[in-house]
């Protein structure tokens, strides 16, 4: 468990610190702000494009091997990032880092399912959610601390010793898993990479107000690859895009809940800095501190919700948490311009409590509604749901800000509340679905 936690923590921390340090990296590499965005974008594109192929491949080579290979690649790529001498070199290293993170995240849920017995599985998912929350909470502070003493390459160098420790622990303690598929369909994997990669690229370009023809072509190509993928995998017992799992109502509803909730989170995290600085007239330093309560309370609530999910239905716990999240988003939208730091912080804490109460039970619901031999596919859907929701949220923030530069961040918060409310309804609807035995 410790090896998986270190790997997941590194991937989460790296996402946060890269976003925070982007201006410093652009300046020292003599890159334009627009070009430097690829330091972040290529990492996410590599992850989204390869998550499902890696998840399917893990059911052939085993979850343990995929996890260790992912951590090893992430570690080597982190060293390459630290040694990068130009923007193209750094972007190439970040591509490899994204592939390593994808391999690790594609089997995260499957390994947790193997490590924890059914009666303690909620506790395991709660601990995993705590690690992710800590990574995101510490990211900006760690980046600021490192940049105040050293240069940006150290942001990536710190992953190297941690990665070596994680690989060593993984080789010693991670359990073996039996393979269930004889081989992976390479063409289906390429179709999946094209479909999800182009979808996220189109959403990213839309968020950055690219030309309409470019966005239309990207969405069109993504749709074409999705059709080719579905046609290629008709009748397969274990498809890369797990349509067999989506026929299980509990799995489909839990995945939809995740997409909507992470869209809400992205709408909040992308828009709140603009909201705090342009609407509430806060400084960038104050904004960093005001963002922290959300992540802190996710970390506090995740283990509690995980333990409760071993006794109560995930649909009930998720619905309660998401109703709290929706209320917190509405309270942020109605903040008066002269609000105190305390008034802002408790609202952020409410959002964190609601999100933390949803996360672990929903992870358990997704993995628990899939049969054991399809744990790899289910684990991939957990990660792809999160990243897809975040991409949708970011694109909607860009749309809101383009329609109204001053009030757009407020509209984004209201949209976030709507997504949280939709997720709440979907979560409660799971209480009326007869679960399909999986364990």
N, C-alpha and C positions, 0 to 999 in steps of 0.2 A: 504493500500500500504506500509506503514512504517513497519508493522509486517513482510510482505514478504521480504522487502528489508533487514531488520536486519537478517532474517534467511539466505537469499542468501549470504549476506555479510559474515556471520560467516562461512558458508560452503566454500566459496572461500578463505577467510583468513586462515582457518584451513589447507586447502590443501597446501598453500604456506609456512606457518610457520613450518608444519611438515617436509616438504622436507628440509628446511633450518636447522632445529635443529636435524636432524637425527644422525649426528656424536655425538652430546652431549648426546642424549638419549641412544645411544648404549654404550657409555663409562660408564655412571652412572648406567646402568642396567647390566653391565658386559656381554654384548652380542657381538657376532662377527658382522662385517659389513654386511656379507651375510645374517645372521639371522635377523638383524635389518631392512632390506629392507621390511620385512613383515609388519612393522608398517605403511608403505605407501601402500604397495600392497593390504593388506586386506581391507583397506578403499575403494580403487577403485574397487576391486572385488565385495564387498558388494553392492556398488552403481550400477555397470553395471548389475549385476545379477538380481537385484530386481526392476529396474526402470520401465520396462514395466508391470510387475505384479501390482506394486503399482499404476501406471497410470490407468490400467484397474479397479482396486479395487476402485479408487477414483470416478469412474463414478457410483459406487454402493453406497458408503458411503458419497460421497460429497467431493468437493475439499477443502472446509473449514476445515472439520474434518481431512482430510489427512494432510493438511499443519500444523495444530496445533499439531497433533500427532507427525509429523516428527520433528518439532522444540522441542517439549517436550522430545522426545527420544534422540535427538542430545544433548540437555542440560544435561540430566541425564548421558549420556555416556561421555560427556566432564568431568563431575565431577569424574566419574569412572576412566578416563584416568589420571586425576590429582592425584588420590589416588593410582594408580597402583604401586605395589611393585616389579614386575618382568616383564620380556618380555612377557611371556604368558598372564599375567593379562592385560598388555597394549594392546596386539594384540586383545584380546577378547573385551576390551572396544572400540577399534578402529573399530572392526566389527560392534558393536552396533551403533557407531557414523556414520559409513557409511550407515547403514540402515535408520537412522534418516535423513541424508542428502538426501538419495535416495527418501524417502517419500516426503520431501519438494520439491526437484527439479522436481519430477514427475508431480507436479501440478502447478509449477511456471508460465508457459505460460498460462495455463487454467485460473488461477486466474487473471492474468493481462488482459486477454481477457474479464473477467467478470467486472473488476473494471473500465476499460476505455471504453468509447463509441467508436464506429468505427472510427469517425472522428479524435480522439485523440490517437488512439491505437499505432501509431508509436512513439509518445512521450513517452508512457508508456514503450515500449520495449527499447527505448533509455535510459531511466532512469535506467532500470534494467541492461542494459549492462554497464552503468557507475558504478553501485554498484559493479558488478563483477570485473571490471577493477581496481577499488580502492582497492578491497580486494587483488588482485594479486600484485598490486603495493606496498601496504603497508606491505604485508606478510614478505618479507625478513628483512625489517627495523624493524618491530615490534618484530620479533623473535630475531634479534641481540640485540635490546634494552633490552628485557626481560632477555635474557641469560647473559647480561653484569651485571645485578643487582641481578637476582634471578636464580633459577634452572628451568629445563624444565617443571615440572608440572604446573607452572604458565602459560605456553603457552595454556594449555587447560582450566585452571581455569577461565581465562578471559571470556570464553564463557558463564559461568553460569549466571552471572547477566544479560548479554545481552539476553540470552535465556529466562529467566524469564520475562523480559520486553516484548519480542516478543510474548510469549504465552499470556500474559495479554492483549496486544493490539489486538492480533488475535481474542481472545474471544469477544472483544468488537466491533471490526469494520469490520472484514472480512465478506463478503456477503455469504449467504447460496446459495447452488446450488441444483437443483433437481437431484435425482438419475434416471438413464436411464436403468440400467441393474439390474435384480433381484439378481443375484449371480455371483461369479467368478468361472471359471473352474479351480479347484485346480491342476489337472493333467497338463493342459496347462500352468499354472503358473510355475510348477516345470520344465516342458520342456524348457520354456523360460529362467529360471534361469540357467539350465544346459547348454543351448546353448550359451548364452552370457557370462556367467561366465567362461566356458571352452575356449571360443574364446579369451577372454582377457588374461586368464592365459597362453594360448599357445603363444600369441604374446609377453607376458612378459617374458616367458621362452626363446623364440627365441631371445629377446633382451639381455638376460643374458647368451646367448650361452649354453643353456642346451643341453643334448644329443639329437641326431636326433630321436631315437625311442620314447623318451618322448614327443617331440614336435609333431611327427606324430600321436601318440595315442591321444593327446589332441585335435588336429585339427579334427581327425576322430570322436571322441566322440561328439565334438561340432556340426559337420555336421549331425551326427545321431540324436541329439536332435532337430536340426532345422527341419529335415525331419519329425520327430514325431510331432513337434509343428504344422507344416503346415498341416499334415494329420489330426490332431485332430481338427483343426479349420476350415476345409473345410465347406463352406456354412454358417458360423456364421455371424450374422449381425454386431457384434462388437468384432472382435478377439483381443487377447492380442497383438500379432504381427499384427499391423494394415494394413494388406494387402489391405483392402477396401480403405484406404486412399492413398496407393501407386498407385492405379489405376487412381488417379487424377494426371495429368501430372505436374501441378504446384507444388503439394506437393512433388512428387518424385524428381523433378529437384531441388527444394529448399533443400531437405534433402541431396541429393548428393553434392550440393554446400557446405553445412555445413561440411560434412565428409572430403572433399578435403581441405577445408580452415583450419579446425582444425588440419589436418595432416600437413599442411604447418606450422602452428603455433608451433606444437610440434617439428617438424624438426628443427625449429629455436631455440626454448627455450632450448631444450636438447643439441643441438650441439654448440650453441654460447659460452657457458662458455669454452668449449674445444678450440673453434676457437680463442677466445680472449686470452687465456692463453698460448696455444701451438703455434699458428701461429703468433699472434700479440704481444706475450710476455708481456701481461698485468698481474698484480697481481690479486689475488682473490678479494680484496677490490675494485679495479678499475672495475673488471668485474661486481660486484654487482651494482655499479652506472651506468655503461654503459648499463645494461639491463633495467634500469628504464624508459627511454624515450618512449619505445614501449608502456608500460602500461599507462603512463601518457597521451599520445596522443590518445589512444583508448578511455580513459575516456573523453577527450575533444570532440572527433568527434562523439561518440555514440549518445548523445542527439541531436546534429545537424542533423545527418543522420536520427534519429528517426522522427524528425519534417518534414524533407524533404520527408520521406516515406509516410506521410499523403497526399502528393501532387503528387509525381512521382512514377513510377513503381519500385518495389523492384528489378526486374531484371536489370534495367538500373543502379540504384544506386549501387547494388552489383557488377555489372560488372565493373563499374568505379573504385570502391574501390579495387577490386581484381587485376585490372591491375596495380594500384599504388603499391599494396603489392608485386606483382611479380617483378616490377621494383626495389623496395627496396631490395628484396632478391638478385637480380642480382648485385645490387650496393655493397651489403655486400660481396658477393663472390669475387668481383674484388677489394676489399680493398688492398692497398699496405701495406707491412709489417710495415712500419714506420708511419702509419696513426696517426693523432692527435686525442685526445678525441672528439673534435668538429666534425671532419670528420666522426667518428664512430656514434656519437650521432644523427647527422642530418639524417643519413641513417636509424637508428633505429626509429627515429620519423616518417620518411616516411612510414615505415612498419606499425607503429601504426596507422597512419592516414588512410592507406588503409584498415587495418583490422577493425578499428572502423567504417568506412564508409559502410562496408558490414554487420556488425553484426545485428543491429536493424532492417533494412529493411528485412533481411532474416528471422529473428524471426517472423516478422509480416506476411511475405509471407507464412510461414509454418502454422501458426495458422489461417490465413485468408482463406487458401485453404481447411480447414477442416470444416465440419458442426459443429454447436455449441454443439450438443450432443456427439461429438467425440473429444471435446477439451482435455480430459484427455489423450487419445491415442496420439494426436498430440503433447502435451506437453512432453510426454515420449520420443517421437522420437527426439525432440529437444535435450534433454539431452543425449540420447543414441548416436546420431550422433556426438556430441561433444566428448564424451568419446572414441568412436570407432576411430574417426579420430586421437585423441591424442595418442591412443595405437599404431596405424599404424605408426605414425610419430616416436615414440620412438623406435619401432622395427627397422625401417629403419636406424635410427641414429646408433644403435648398429651394424647393418650390415656394414654400411660405415666405422665405426671405426675399425671393425674386419678386413676388407679388407685392410685398410690403416690407421694405428694409427695416423700418422702425418697429412695426407691430408683428412682423412675421414670426419672431420667436414666441410671442404670446399665442399666436394661432397654432404653432407647433405643439405647445403644451396642451392646448385644448384637443388637438388631434390625438396626442398621447393618451389623454383621458378616455377618448372614444375607443382607442385600440385596447386599453386596459379593460374597459367595460365589455367590449366584445369578447375578449379573452375570458372574462369572468362568466359570461353567459355560456360560452362553450365548455368551460371547466365544470360548471354545475350540471350541464347536460350529461356529463359522464356518469352522474349518479343514476341515470335512467337506462344505462346500457348494461346488458348482461355481459360480464367479463368472460373472455375466452381463456380457458386454462393454458398457462404457458410453462410454468415450472414443474 
